[in-house]
Amino acid sequence: MKINGSSDPARVGQAGGGPAPQRTPGAGAAPAGGDRVRLSDLASRLAELETRLTASGEFDQPRVERIKAAIANGEYRINPEVIADRLVESVRRLLAGKA
């Protein structure tokens, strides 16, 4: 196949040299009323966790604003050792829970 840099809009999407098939709105849509969507267990647990965190008020908006201001002012300091230690501890806890 030779590529010469030209793009012919009429040929875009052609696989066999014939015209590209036309799609109608709703083509391939599932019939109404018969299909169901089932979330994975992980997705269900994440949704539940999000609901609990939002309802419990564990989100600390003033702290977020302080961190945003520190970043904007160039005053926010990152301690890579603490980040690494907490990441390793997090992995240890995850692995211990799966054992």
Phi and psi in degrees as a GROMACS rama.xvg file:
@    title "Ramachandran Plot"
@    xaxis  label "Phi"
@    yaxis  label "Psi"
@TYPE xy
-98.2593  131.479  LYS-2
-111.013  119.402  ILE-3
-116.884  6.81092  ASN-4
87.4693  -10.2491  GLY-5
-83.4989  148.536  SER-6
-127.006  116.36  SER-7
-99.7395  109.54  ASP-8
-56.4528  -27.6809  PRO-9
-70.8054  -22.6741  ALA-10
-97.5306  -10.3259  ARG-11
-62.9164  129.737  VAL-12
88.0853  1.98018  GLY-13
-84.976  137.143  GLN-14
-109.652  -34.7031  ALA-15
-118.284  15.069  GLY-16
92.6597  -16.9694  GLY-17
-84.2434  175.622  GLY-18
-66.4376  150.057  PRO-19
-67.5103  138.397  ALA-20
-65.8397  144.348  PRO-21
-92.0409  134.626  GLN-22
-103.138  136.237  ARG-23
-96.8242  150.476  THR-24
-56.8327  132.388  PRO-25
86.5654  -1.32678  GLY-26
-64.9362  131.901  ALA-27
83.764  2.39097  GLY-28
-74.1206  148.944  ALA-29
-75.9275  149.038  ALA-30
-63.5961  145.147  PRO-31
-71.5874  143.666  ALA-32
87.4188  -17.0591  GLY-33
-105.847  -19.174  GLY-34
-99.1183  151.697  ASP-35
-130.675  154.473  ARG-36
-111.755  131.293  VAL-37
-121.558  122.957  ARG-38
-78.2997  149.356  LEU-39
-66.9381  163.347  SER-40
-59.0461  -39.2465  ASP-41
-63.9166  -44.5518  LEU-42
-62.7465  -39.5539  ALA-43
-64.8643  -42.2941  SER-44
-66.248  -39.2807  ARG-45
-63.5145  -42.098  LEU-46
-63.0826  -41.3969  ALA-47
-64.4623  -42.8826  GLU-48
-62.236  -43.4843  LEU-49
-60.4811  -42.2921  GLU-50
-63.2736  -44.783  THR-51
-64.3272  -43.2181  ARG-52
-64.8938  -40.5043  LEU-53
-66.4664  -42.2185  THR-54
-72.1792  -30.6119  ALA-55
-79.7786  -13.6335  SER-56
75.5683  20.9353  GLY-57
-72.6091  -9.89052  GLU-58
-77.4656  120.898  PHE-59
-101.939  86.7079  ASP-60
-59.3035  -42.8284  GLN-61
-60.4131  -37.3792  PRO-62
-66.0592  -41.9464  ARG-63
-59.9473  -42.9375  VAL-64
-64.3032  -39.9226  GLU-65
-63.1864  -42.7024  ARG-66
-65.9436  -42.6428  ILE-67
-60.2043  -42.4598  LYS-68
-65.2157  -41.4679  ALA-69
-63.4277  -40.6197  ALA-70
-64.1767  -46.3774  ILE-71
-61.426  -34.3149  ALA-72
-87.5056  -1.88269  ASN-73
74.2006  20.9047  GLY-74
-102.446  -7.25128  GLU-75
-77.9215  124.762  TYR-76
-107.88  136.737  ARG-77
-106.178  132.166  ILE-78
-108.578  98.3253  ASN-79
-62.6074  -28.0714  PRO-80
-66.1327  -42.5912  GLU-81
-65.7466  -41.7579  VAL-82
-60.9103  -45.996  ILE-83
-63.2101  -43.4947  ALA-84
-61.7962  -43.5084  ASP-85
-69.6913  -34.5922  ARG-86
-65.2485  -45.0538  LEU-87
-62.6438  -42.8036  VAL-88
-63.5632  -39.8536  GLU-89
-61.952  -43.3666  SER-90
-65.1089  -40.7178  VAL-91
-59.4186  -43.9289  ARG-92
-66.0341  -39.5021  ARG-93
-62.9171  -45.0268  LEU-94
-66.7234  -37.2607  LEU-95
-66.3284  -33.5578  ALA-96
-72.4611  -25.5824  GLY-97
-89.1587  -13.7599  LYS-98
